[in-house]
Amino acid sequence: MKAAFIKKTGTPDVIEWGDLPIPDIKDDEVLVKVSAVTVNPIDTYIRSGKYKQNPPLPQPYIIGRDLVGTVSRVGANVKDFKPGERVWTISLGAGGKQGSFAEYAVVSRDFLYHAPKDVADVDLAAVLLTGATASLGLIRDAMLKSTDTIFINGGGGSVASALIQLSKGRGSRVIVSTSGKEKAEWCKSIGADIIYDYKKDNIQELIKQDAPDGVNVFWDTSRTPNFDFAVSLLANKGRLILIAGAGVEPPFPVGPFYHKECTMKGCNTLRANKVELRQCADVINLCLEKNQLKSKIAKVLPLSDTATAHALMESSEVWGKIVLTV
């Protein structure tokens, strides 16, 4: 089979495109014929060596976390999947497992999900990992309620897009900050109630007007969290959710944080268990069936262009998801 793999960590040019054996499956595993995958920030962190793996990466290592595909073969203990069924996963490429950027991939039955009908492979792949991150954080960590106001710091990204849609699906009020007319229009089109431009607007003053008691949930998508800013905007018993910021150590306003009885949680799908991810999968599939979840797709490339896709991701020259097809 053809696959995109690395033999050492480094820049995108360490990615090779070549032939590897079709993998064998164990009794509790499924062999999936891959049709679409996406490039995610975690893929670039693993490829570059910034995100250390324990156990170490297999050699050669097929990169990639997610996939959409068709069941090719099932193990002896697998009863809930059959050859020919469309499926998806977001749980490859970590914990010593090979990734998804290949013509075939092995997936544990515990982390494989049926694909919803009438959703194209490209559209499905584009929402998977970001949708799971949003779902996991909103339900498990933020415990978002219909009466809550959520502020999304950085509303133009792919995770933020999923957050806006899933938050509106729960009936919550959504405030976002982004930059530029195009991103603001996108956020509005998928349900944001109030949109600020963080390059022009005084967000603290505007929040005081639009949410006088503070926001119930502050979701920070930035890689350099400003805790003074975040805590100042939180309501009493507010929840601060982090999904980025590795390697930074910003100061933290302990006094205001505990006086308001706030909480802070980190959200990382790499550490989610099979029950939590199954719940996320149910949410994603339900929203897709109701046409309530979509992602902005920046580019669709062949899987053989994986190195180019990684370089584009790291250059910040694209806005939206990069989908690769087999």
Rosetta blueprint (number, residue, H / E / L):
1 M L
2 K E
3 A E
4 A E
5 F E
6 I E
7 K L
8 K L
9 T L
10 G L
11 T L
12 P H
13 D H
14 V H
15 I L
16 E E
17 W E
18 G E
19 D E
20 L L
21 P L
22 I L
23 P L
24 D L
25 I L
26 K L
27 D L
28 D L
29 E E
30 V E
31 L E
32 V E
33 K E
34 V E
35 S E
36 A E
37 V E
38 T E
39 V E
40 N L
41 P H
42 I H
43 D H
44 T H
45 Y H
46 I H
47 R H
48 S H
49 G L
50 K L
51 Y L
52 K L
53 Q L
54 N L
55 P L
56 P L
57 L L
58 P L
59 Q L
60 P L
61 Y E
62 I E
63 I L
64 G L
65 R L
66 D L
67 L E
68 V E
69 G E
70 T E
71 V E
72 S E
73 R E
74 V E
75 G L
76 A L
77 N L
78 V L
79 K L
80 D L
81 F L
82 K L
83 P L
84 G L
85 E L
86 R E
87 V E
88 W E
89 T E
90 I L
91 S L
92 L L
93 G L
94 A L
95 G L
96 G L
97 K L
98 Q L
99 G L
100 S L
101 F L
102 A E
103 E L
104 Y E
105 A E
106 V E
107 V E
108 S E
109 R H
110 D H
111 F H
112 L L
113 Y E
114 H E
115 A L
116 P L
117 K L
118 D L
119 V L
120 A L
121 D H
122 V H
123 D H
124 L H
125 A H
126 A H
127 V H
128 L H
129 L H
130 T H
131 G H
132 A H
133 T H
134 A H
135 S H
136 L H
137 G H
138 L H
139 I H
140 R H
141 D H
142 A L
143 M L
144 L L
145 K L
146 S L
147 T L
148 D L
149 T E
150 I E
151 F E
152 I E
153 N E
154 G L
155 G L
156 G L
157 G L
158 S H
159 V H
160 A H
161 S H
162 A H
163 L H
164 I H
165 Q H
166 L H
167 S H
168 K H
169 G H
170 R L
171 G L
172 S L
173 R E
174 V E
175 I E
176 V E
177 S E
178 T E
179 S L
180 G L
181 K H
182 E H
183 K H
184 A H
185 E H
186 W H
187 C H
188 K H
189 S H
190 I L
191 G L
192 A L
193 D L
194 I E
195 I E
196 Y E
197 D E
198 Y L
199 K L
200 K L
201 D L
202 N L
203 I H
204 Q H
205 E H
206 L H
207 I H
208 K H
209 Q H
210 D H
211 A L
212 P L
213 D L
214 G L
215 V E
216 N E
217 V E
218 F E
219 W E
220 D E
221 T L
222 S L
223 R L
224 T L
225 P L
226 N L
227 F H
228 D H
229 F H
230 A H
231 V H
232 S H
233 L H
234 L E
235 A E
236 N E
237 K E
238 G E
239 R E
240 L E
241 I E
242 L E
243 I L
244 A L
245 G L
246 A L
247 G L
248 V L
249 E L
250 P L
251 P L
252 F L
253 P L
254 V H
255 G H
256 P H
257 F H
258 Y H
259 H H
260 K L
261 E L
262 C L
263 T E
264 M E
265 K E
266 G E
267 C L
268 N L
269 T H
270 L H
271 R H
272 A L
273 N L
274 K H
275 V H
276 E H
277 L H
278 R H
279 Q H
280 C H
281 A H
282 D H
283 V H
284 I H
285 N H
286 L H
287 C H
288 L H
289 E H
290 K L
291 N L
292 Q L
293 L L
294 K L
295 S L
296 K L
297 I E
298 A E
299 K E
300 V E
301 L E
302 P E
303 L H
304 S H
305 D H
306 T H
307 A H
308 T H
309 A H
310 H H
311 A H
312 L H
313 M H
314 E H
315 S H
316 S L
317 E L
318 V L
319 W L
320 G L
321 K E
322 I E
323 V E
324 L E
325 T E
326 V L
